[in-house]
């Protein structure tokens, strides 16, 4: 069975789920154009998830996917938010808060929403698919999803992770090459030890597992799609090229930076969130890396979010998380439906 048939979509094109930059408009636009629109729920509590799900249901009857971050903890990350780490990080980033025109946050800071609360709301929404990053969903999670007719998608950055995901019972696997934008969803080894480019990763994952493989990382036009299928993928996931469209929640200046980026411009950094992610380096990234005062995830992400929100409202790109992949400069379309049509043109006839 093709990935399109499994998901009930016209073309095996998946919108990358943006944690913090998702929009109902973009998710709906991709689904309405025949792909699988995805919405990232990072940081959302149950009430907000239910509200977003209701908006999506009202806006489209086409299949959509919801995305959750599993409660994975990397080496060195704290079990809970720690006051000493908070104090050091706030002091080290004092200048960035001042440049954004906001006061530093005070202790205590609100923790992330409870995962079980998020999961319950996402399952109740009954999307076509639930995708997860940073690990393998527990057997009861997969069972609960399947009982509701929801497909489960995992994300792998290595062959070993793909094998573990298949053994765990997922229905499809996103093979995320190191070219991809945003956070590296590695979970077996440190992200720095799991950096495999798509050209090497996709065929090896396709050979290692029997479930459909969705290629991700550096795919921005029909050529990338055709290449992914030639390497053994059953579908593709694209993020940056959609992030540059008018339906995206990214600020205008972020979208402009995407279009002007060269493949060599992006970097992998822990500065903005505490976890390794690919984006365009700016003043905030350089200042945090120089100071060495950044906290671990999720505290670092919570703290930088204070000045990032202000910077977004004020149009200050040097204080934003400018997530983008290595094919950012191939982004040429303003409308998501045009992006979908371009990508779909690279899908082989027998894969539709």
C-alpha positions as CSV (number, residue, x, y, z in Angstrom):
1,X,0.0,0.0,0.0
2,X,1.3,3.4,-0.9
3,X,1.9,6.1,1.7
4,X,-0.8,8.3,0.0
5,X,-3.3,5.5,0.3
6,X,-2.4,4.9,3.9
7,X,-2.9,8.5,4.8
8,X,-5.8,9.3,2.4
9,X,-3.9,12.0,0.6
10,X,-3.3,12.7,-3.1
11,X,0.5,13.1,-3.1
12,X,3.0,11.7,-0.5
13,X,4.1,15.1,0.6
14,X,4.2,15.9,4.3
15,X,4.5,19.3,5.8
16,X,7.3,19.4,8.4
17,X,5.7,20.1,11.9
18,X,7.1,23.4,13.2
19,X,7.4,23.5,17.0
20,X,6.4,27.1,17.7
21,X,6.0,28.2,14.1
22,X,3.0,26.1,13.0
23,X,-0.1,27.8,11.7
24,X,-3.6,26.6,11.0
25,X,-3.5,28.5,7.7
26,X,-0.4,26.6,6.5
27,X,-1.5,23.2,7.7
28,X,-4.8,23.6,6.0
29,X,-3.3,24.9,2.8
30,X,-1.0,21.9,2.4
31,X,-3.9,19.4,3.2
32,X,-6.3,21.2,0.8
33,X,-3.6,21.0,-1.9
34,X,-3.4,17.2,-1.6
35,X,-0.6,16.7,0.9
36,X,-0.5,16.0,4.6
37,X,-0.6,19.2,6.6
38,X,1.1,18.9,10.0
39,X,0.8,21.0,13.1
40,X,3.5,21.0,15.8
41,X,2.1,21.0,19.4
42,X,5.4,21.7,21.3
43,X,4.6,23.7,24.5
44,X,0.8,23.5,24.0
45,X,-1.4,22.4,27.0
46,X,-4.5,20.2,26.5
47,X,-6.9,23.1,26.1
48,X,-4.8,24.8,23.4
49,X,-4.5,21.5,21.5
50,X,-8.2,21.0,21.6
51,X,-8.7,24.6,20.3
52,X,-6.3,24.1,17.4
53,X,-7.8,20.8,16.5
54,X,-11.2,22.4,16.4
55,X,-9.9,25.1,14.1
56,X,-8.4,22.5,11.8
57,X,-11.6,20.5,11.7
58,X,-13.6,23.5,10.8
59,X,-11.2,24.7,8.1
60,X,-10.6,21.4,6.3
61,X,-12.1,17.9,6.0
62,X,-8.8,16.6,4.5
63,X,-6.3,14.5,6.5
64,X,-4.0,16.4,8.9
65,X,-1.2,15.3,11.3
66,X,-0.4,16.5,14.8
67,X,3.1,16.3,16.2
68,X,4.3,15.8,19.8
69,X,7.7,15.9,21.4
70,X,8.2,12.8,23.6
71,X,9.6,13.5,27.1
72,X,13.1,12.5,26.2
73,X,16.1,13.7,28.3
74,X,19.5,14.1,26.7
75,X,22.7,13.6,28.7
76,X,23.3,16.6,30.9
77,X,19.8,17.8,30.9
78,X,18.1,18.3,34.3
79,X,15.2,16.3,35.5
80,X,13.5,19.5,36.5
81,X,14.0,23.3,36.2
82,X,17.0,24.3,38.4
83,X,17.4,27.7,40.1
84,X,21.2,27.8,39.9
85,X,21.1,27.1,36.1
86,X,18.3,29.7,35.7
87,X,20.4,32.4,37.5
88,X,23.5,31.7,35.5
89,X,21.7,31.7,32.2
90,X,19.7,34.9,32.9
91,X,22.8,36.7,33.9
92,X,24.6,35.6,30.8
93,X,21.8,36.7,28.5
94,X,21.1,40.0,30.3
95,X,22.2,42.1,27.3
96,X,19.8,40.2,25.0
97,X,16.8,40.8,27.2
98,X,17.8,44.5,27.3
99,X,18.2,44.7,23.5
100,X,14.7,43.2,23.1
101,X,13.3,45.8,25.5
102,X,12.0,43.2,28.0
103,X,12.8,42.4,31.6
104,X,14.4,39.1,32.4
105,X,12.0,36.5,33.7
106,X,11.7,35.8,37.4
107,X,12.0,32.5,39.2
108,X,10.1,30.2,39.1
109,X,9.3,29.8,35.4
110,X,6.4,27.7,34.2
111,X,7.4,24.2,33.2
112,X,6.3,22.6,30.0
113,X,2.8,21.1,29.8
114,X,2.4,17.6,31.0
115,X,2.9,15.1,28.2
116,X,0.0,12.9,29.2
117,X,-2.3,15.9,29.0
118,X,-1.0,16.7,25.6
119,X,-1.3,13.1,24.4
120,X,-4.9,12.8,25.6
121,X,-6.0,15.9,23.8
122,X,-4.1,14.9,20.6
123,X,-5.7,11.4,20.6
124,X,-9.1,12.9,21.2
125,X,-8.6,15.1,18.1
126,X,-8.4,11.9,16.0
127,X,-6.0,13.3,13.3
128,X,-5.1,11.1,10.3
129,X,-1.6,10.7,11.9
130,X,0.3,11.5,15.1
131,X,4.0,12.1,14.6
132,X,6.5,12.0,17.4
133,X,10.1,13.2,17.8
134,X,12.8,12.3,20.3
135,X,12.1,8.7,20.8
136,X,9.7,5.7,20.4
137,X,6.1,6.1,21.6
138,X,5.2,3.6,24.3
139,X,3.2,0.5,23.2
140,X,0.1,1.8,25.0
141,X,0.4,5.1,23.1
142,X,0.6,3.3,19.7
143,X,-2.3,1.0,20.7
144,X,-4.4,4.0,21.7
145,X,-3.7,5.7,18.4
146,X,-4.4,2.7,16.3
147,X,-7.7,2.1,18.2
148,X,-8.8,5.5,17.0
149,X,-7.7,4.9,13.4
150,X,-4.6,7.2,13.8
151,X,-1.4,6.3,12.1
152,X,1.8,6.7,14.1
153,X,4.9,8.3,12.5
154,X,8.4,8.4,14.2
155,X,11.5,10.3,13.3
156,X,15.0,8.8,13.0
157,X,18.4,10.3,12.4
158,X,20.3,7.0,12.1
159,X,19.6,3.5,10.9
160,X,19.7,2.2,14.5
161,X,16.9,4.6,15.5
162,X,14.8,3.6,12.5
163,X,15.1,-0.1,13.5
164,X,14.1,0.7,17.1
165,X,11.1,2.7,15.8
166,X,9.9,-0.1,13.6
167,X,10.3,-2.6,16.4
168,X,8.2,-0.3,18.5
169,X,5.3,-0.5,16.1
170,X,5.3,2.8,14.2
171,X,3.5,2.9,10.8
172,X,6.1,5.1,9.0
173,X,9.4,6.6,9.7
174,X,10.8,10.1,8.8
175,X,14.5,9.7,7.9
176,X,15.8,13.1,8.9
177,X,19.0,14.0,7.2
178,X,21.4,16.4,8.8
179,X,20.5,19.1,6.2
180,X,17.1,19.6,7.8
181,X,16.0,22.7,9.6
182,X,15.3,23.0,13.3
183,X,15.9,20.5,16.0
184,X,17.7,17.2,15.4
185,X,15.3,14.5,16.8
186,X,18.1,12.1,17.7
187,X,17.4,9.9,20.7
188,X,19.8,6.9,20.9
189,X,23.1,8.9,20.8
190,X,24.0,12.5,21.2
191,X,22.8,14.6,18.2
192,X,26.4,15.5,17.4
193,X,27.1,11.8,16.9
194,X,24.0,11.3,14.8
195,X,24.7,13.7,11.9
196,X,24.0,11.7,8.7
197,X,23.2,13.4,5.5
198,X,20.1,12.4,3.6
199,X,22.0,10.9,0.6
200,X,23.5,8.4,3.0
201,X,20.6,8.0,5.5
202,X,17.6,7.5,3.2
203,X,18.7,4.4,1.3
204,X,20.2,2.7,4.4
205,X,17.0,3.3,6.4
206,X,14.9,2.1,3.4
207,X,17.0,-1.1,3.3
208,X,16.8,-1.6,7.1
209,X,13.0,-1.3,7.7
210,X,9.8,-2.6,6.0
211,X,7.5,0.3,6.9
212,X,7.3,3.4,4.6
213,X,10.2,5.8,4.8
214,X,9.5,9.5,4.5
215,X,12.7,11.4,3.5
216,X,13.4,14.8,5.1
217,X,16.2,17.3,4.9
218,X,17.2,19.5,2.0
219,X,14.1,18.8,-0.1
220,X,12.8,22.0,-1.7
221,X,11.7,21.2,-5.2
222,X,10.8,18.4,-7.6
223,X,14.5,17.4,-8.0
224,X,14.9,16.7,-4.3
225,X,11.6,14.7,-4.3
226,X,12.7,12.6,-7.3
227,X,16.0,12.0,-5.7
228,X,14.4,10.9,-2.4
229,X,12.2,8.3,-4.3
230,X,15.2,7.1,-6.2
231,X,16.9,6.5,-2.9
232,X,14.1,4.3,-1.7
233,X,11.7,6.7,0.1
234,X,7.9,6.3,-0.1
235,X,7.3,10.0,0.6
236,X,9.0,13.2,1.5
237,X,8.7,15.8,4.3
238,X,9.5,19.4,3.6
239,X,9.7,22.2,6.1
240,X,11.8,25.3,5.2
241,X,10.3,25.7,1.7
242,X,6.8,25.9,3.3
243,X,8.1,28.1,6.2
244,X,8.9,30.7,3.5
245,X,5.3,31.0,2.3
246,X,2.7,33.6,3.2
247,X,0.7,31.1,5.2
248,X,3.6,30.5,7.5
249,X,3.7,31.8,11.1
250,X,7.3,32.9,10.6
251,X,7.8,36.7,10.7
252,X,8.3,38.4,7.4
253,X,12.0,39.0,8.1
254,X,12.5,35.3,8.8
255,X,10.9,34.4,5.5
256,X,13.2,36.9,3.7
257,X,16.3,35.5,5.4
258,X,15.2,32.0,4.2
259,X,15.1,33.1,0.6
260,X,18.5,34.8,0.8
261,X,20.4,32.0,2.5
262,X,23.2,30.0,1.0
263,X,23.7,26.3,1.8
264,X,26.9,27.2,3.7
265,X,25.1,29.9,5.8
266,X,23.3,27.7,8.3
267,X,24.9,26.2,11.5
268,X,24.0,23.6,14.1
269,X,23.7,25.2,17.5
270,X,22.4,24.6,21.0
271,X,22.4,28.3,21.8
272,X,18.7,29.1,21.4
273,X,17.0,26.1,22.9
274,X,19.6,24.0,24.6
275,X,19.2,21.2,22.0
276,X,21.0,21.0,18.7
277,X,19.2,22.7,15.9
278,X,19.9,24.0,12.4
279,X,19.4,27.7,11.6
280,X,20.9,30.9,10.5
281,X,23.5,32.3,13.0
282,X,22.7,35.8,14.3
283,X,23.7,38.1,17.1
284,X,21.8,36.1,19.7
285,X,23.4,32.8,18.7
286,X,26.9,34.3,18.6
287,X,26.4,36.1,21.9
288,X,25.2,33.0,23.8
289,X,27.9,30.8,22.3
290,X,30.6,33.3,23.3
291,X,29.3,33.7,26.8
292,X,28.9,29.9,27.4
293,X,26.0,30.9,29.7
294,X,23.3,28.9,28.0
295,X,21.1,26.5,30.0
296,X,20.1,23.0,29.0
297,X,16.7,22.2,27.4
298,X,14.0,23.1,28.2
299,X,15.1,26.0,30.4
300,X,17.2,27.6,27.7
301,X,14.2,27.5,25.2
302,X,11.9,29.0,27.8
303,X,14.3,31.8,28.6
304,X,15.2,32.8,25.1
305,X,11.5,32.6,24.3
306,X,11.1,35.7,26.4
307,X,13.2,37.9,24.2
308,X,12.4,36.0,21.0
309,X,8.7,36.9,21.3
310,X,9.5,40.6,21.8
311,X,11.9,40.5,18.9
312,X,9.3,38.9,16.6
313,X,6.8,41.7,17.4
314,X,9.5,44.4,16.9
315,X,11.0,42.9,13.7
316,X,14.4,42.3,15.2
317,X,15.9,39.3,13.3
318,X,19.1,39.3,15.3
319,X,17.3,38.1,18.3
320,X,15.1,35.4,16.7
321,X,15.6,31.7,16.2
322,X,16.0,31.7,12.4
323,X,15.5,28.0,11.8
324,X,16.1,26.9,8.2
325,X,17.7,24.0,6.4
326,X,20.6,23.8,3.9
327,X,18.3,24.1,0.9
328,X,16.7,27.3,2.1
329,X,17.8,29.3,-0.9
330,X,15.8,27.1,-3.2
331,X,12.5,28.5,-1.7
332,X,10.9,30.4,-4.5
333,X,7.1,30.4,-3.9
334,X,5.0,32.6,-1.8
335,X,1.9,30.3,-1.7
336,X,1.9,26.9,-0.1
337,X,-0.2,25.4,-2.9
338,X,2.5,26.3,-5.4
339,X,5.1,24.7,-3.2
340,X,3.0,21.5,-3.0
341,X,2.5,21.4,-6.8
342,X,6.2,21.8,-7.4
343,X,7.1,19.0,-5.0
344,X,4.4,16.7,-6.3
345,X,5.8,17.1,-9.8
346,X,8.8,15.0,-8.6
347,X,6.7,12.1,-7.3
348,X,6.9,9.0,-9.6
349,X,3.6,8.0,-11.1
350,X,3.7,4.6,-9.4
351,X,4.1,6.3,-5.9
352,X,0.9,8.4,-6.0
